[in-house]
Amino acid sequence: MTIQGKVVVVTGASSGIGESTARVLAKAGAKVVLSARRTERLEQTVSEIRAAGGEAVYRTSDVTSKEQMKSLADFAVEQYGRLDVWVNNAGLMPLSYLNKLKIDEWDRMIDVNIKGVLYGMAAAIPIMEKQGGGHIINVSSVAGHRVGLGGAVYSGTKFAVRAITEGLRMELSPTSRIRATIISPGMVETELLQTITDEDAMQALKARAPIQQPLRGEDIANAIAYAIDQPETVSVNEILIRPTEQGS
Ligand SMILES: NC(=O)c1ccc[n+]([C@@H]2O[C@H](COP(=O)([O-])OP(=O)(O)OC[C@H]3O[C@@H](n4cnc5c(N)ncnc54)[C@H](OP(=O)(O)O)[C@@H]3O)[C@@H](O)[C@H]2O)c1
């Protein structure tokens, strides 16, 4: 089975990369289950997908709750009878210098970017094992490969996502036929920068070579679609994707 007919859960589907992923996959024939906290945004996207002839439902949930992630997985199975792909995309990036001691923001990033991914995996793995296979796609970042100023904790979370996904691949790809994919985007135009509260970190980001044409959410969605669309015998393990202009 390629994308057509696959049941795909996307977290963080209320904006940016997640929303684009839901739209692109639905257009390609997937049955998409969108999730995030902002219900109205999910409702709007689902109604637009349906109006365009696609299949989609939504469920409001917070990735920091393991119970809500389990309910989201159960909801996908209730709605569509199975669960083929789980895209752990929800994340936030409140960059800050360490000596600003924005400890609540560190906690939040660890809760959403790392524990949220783990809770998504915990919800999906038992169902996929029972089905005899599946695909888990975790969104990391170029920041999961290199550390920038103000990005110590954010990069820490994205390095962790890559490590966890590699472990998932080693353990569950050969035995349970669960494919594992890391998506590592460079700069994408989304709402992500809105989480930055440290002016100095924001200035450091702006001082980097400006990028006139960042990626669009759809560019990352297309990479996710590519990974899903491969035959079950092919496991795309990582895609690193930058705007052409981005040097670092
Ligand atoms: N934009 C970039 O340049 C870039 C580059 C590399 C990697 N990434 C990664 O791409 C992913 C998506 O980010 P984006 O750029 O598309 O930013 P975005 O537009 O801000 O989207 C973030 C999404 O995460 C959701 N989210 C945040 N906290 C959540 C929570 N506790 N529970 C459930 N959902 C939550 C948000 O939905 P609600 O607020 O409605 O819950 C939203 O849908 C993130 O993991 C980010 O680190 C982005």
The ligand as an SDF file (V2000), in Angstrom:
LIG
                    3D

 48 52  0  0  0  0  0  0  0  0999 V2000
    9.6170   26.2130   10.9270 N   0  0  0  0  0  0  0  0  0  0  0  0
   10.8720   25.7870   10.8740 C   0  0  0  0  0  0  0  0  0  0  0  0
   11.7560   26.5040   10.3750 O   0  0  0  0  0  0  0  0  0  0  0  0
   11.2270   24.4140   11.3950 C   0  0  0  0  0  0  0  0  0  0  0  0
   12.5150   23.9420   11.1260 C   0  0  0  0  0  0  0  0  0  0  0  0
   12.8710   22.6900   11.6210 C   0  0  0  0  0  0  0  0  0  0  0  0
   11.9740   21.9380   12.3520 C   0  0  0  0  0  0  0  0  0  0  0  0
   10.7270   22.4360   12.5990 N   0  0  0  0  0  0  0  0  0  0  0  0
    9.8150   21.6060   13.4040 C   0  0  0  0  0  0  0  0  0  0  0  0
    8.6140   21.4370   12.7080 O   0  0  0  0  0  0  0  0  0  0  0  0
    7.5610   21.1300   13.6290 C   0  0  0  0  0  0  0  0  0  0  0  0
    6.3340   21.9610   13.2820 C   0  0  0  0  0  0  0  0  0  0  0  0
    6.6140   23.3250   13.4940 O   0  0  0  0  0  0  0  0  0  0  0  0
    6.1220   24.5010   12.5280 P   0  0  0  0  0  0  0  0  0  0  0  0
    7.3310   25.1480   12.0000 O   0  0  0  0  0  0  0  0  0  0  0  0
    5.0880   24.0210   11.6090 O   0  0  0  0  0  0  0  0  0  0  0  0
    5.5380   25.5460   13.6090 O   0  0  0  0  0  0  0  0  0  0  0  0
    4.0550   25.9770   14.0060 P   0  0  0  0  0  0  0  0  0  0  0  0
    3.3520   26.5500   12.8250 O   0  0  0  0  0  0  0  0  0  0  0  0
    4.2350   26.8340   15.2080 O   0  0  0  0  0  0  0  0  0  0  0  0
    3.3550   24.6110   14.3920 O   0  0  0  0  0  0  0  0  0  0  0  0
    3.5510   23.9700   15.6230 C   0  0  0  0  0  0  0  0  0  0  0  0
    2.4100   23.0050   15.8430 C   0  0  0  0  0  0  0  0  0  0  0  0
    2.6390   22.3020   17.0650 O   0  0  0  0  0  0  0  0  0  0  0  0
    1.4300   22.3040   17.7970 C   0  0  0  0  0  0  0  0  0  0  0  0
    1.6780   22.1810   19.2250 N   0  0  0  0  0  0  0  0  0  0  0  0
    2.4620   22.9460   20.0110 C   0  0  0  0  0  0  0  0  0  0  0  0
    2.3840   22.5270   21.2800 N   0  0  0  0  0  0  0  0  0  0  0  0
    1.5350   21.4840   21.3040 C   0  0  0  0  0  0  0  0  0  0  0  0
    1.0270   20.6310   22.3110 C   0  0  0  0  0  0  0  0  0  0  0  0
    1.3960   20.7580   23.5960 N   0  0  0  0  0  0  0  0  0  0  0  0
    0.1660   19.6510   21.9570 N   0  0  0  0  0  0  0  0  0  0  0  0
   -0.2330   19.5010   20.6890 C   0  0  0  0  0  0  0  0  0  0  0  0
    0.2080   20.2610   19.6780 N   0  0  0  0  0  0  0  0  0  0  0  0
    1.0690   21.2510   19.9940 C   0  0  0  0  0  0  0  0  0  0  0  0
    0.7480   23.6060   17.4430 C   0  0  0  0  0  0  0  0  0  0  0  0
   -0.6630   23.4830   17.5950 O   0  0  0  0  0  0  0  0  0  0  0  0
   -1.5540   24.0680   18.7950 P   0  0  0  0  0  0  0  0  0  0  0  0
   -0.8940   25.3270   19.2630 O   0  0  0  0  0  0  0  0  0  0  0  0
   -2.8900   24.2850   18.1640 O   0  0  0  0  0  0  0  0  0  0  0  0
   -1.5740   22.9810   19.8040 O   0  0  0  0  0  0  0  0  0  0  0  0
    1.0630   23.7020   15.9580 C   0  0  0  0  0  0  0  0  0  0  0  0
    0.1110   23.0110   15.1990 O   0  0  0  0  0  0  0  0  0  0  0  0
    8.1390   21.3990   15.0200 C   0  0  0  0  0  0  0  0  0  0  0  0
    8.4830   20.1750   15.6150 O   0  0  0  0  0  0  0  0  0  0  0  0
    9.3860   22.2210   14.7250 C   0  0  0  0  0  0  0  0  0  0  0  0
   10.3640   22.0840   15.7270 O   0  0  0  0  0  0  0  0  0  0  0  0
   10.3300   23.6460   12.1220 C   0  0  0  0  0  0  0  0  0  0  0  0
  1  2  1  0
  2  3  2  0
  2  4  1  0
  4  5  1  0
  4 48  2  0
  5  6  2  0
  6  7  1  0
  7  8  2  0
  8  9  1  0
  8 48  1  0
  9 10  1  0
  9 46  1  0
 10 11  1  0
 11 12  1  0
 11 44  1  0
 12 13  1  0
 13 14  1  0
 14 15  2  0
 14 16  1  0
 14 17  1  0
 17 18  1  0
 18 19  2  0
 18 20  1  0
 18 21  1  0
 21 22  1  0
 22 23  1  0
 23 24  1  0
 23 42  1  0
 24 25  1  0
 25 26  1  0
 25 36  1  0
 26 27  1  0
 26 35  1  0
 27 28  2  0
 28 29  1  0
 29 30  1  0
 29 35  2  0
 30 31  1  0
 30 32  2  0
 32 33  1  0
 33 34  2  0
 34 35  1  0
 36 37  1  0
 36 42  1  0
 37 38  1  0
 38 39  2  0
 38 40  1  0
 38 41  1  0
 42 43  1  0
 44 45  1  0
 44 46  1  0
 46 47  1  0
M  CHG  2   8   1  16  -1
M  END
$$$$
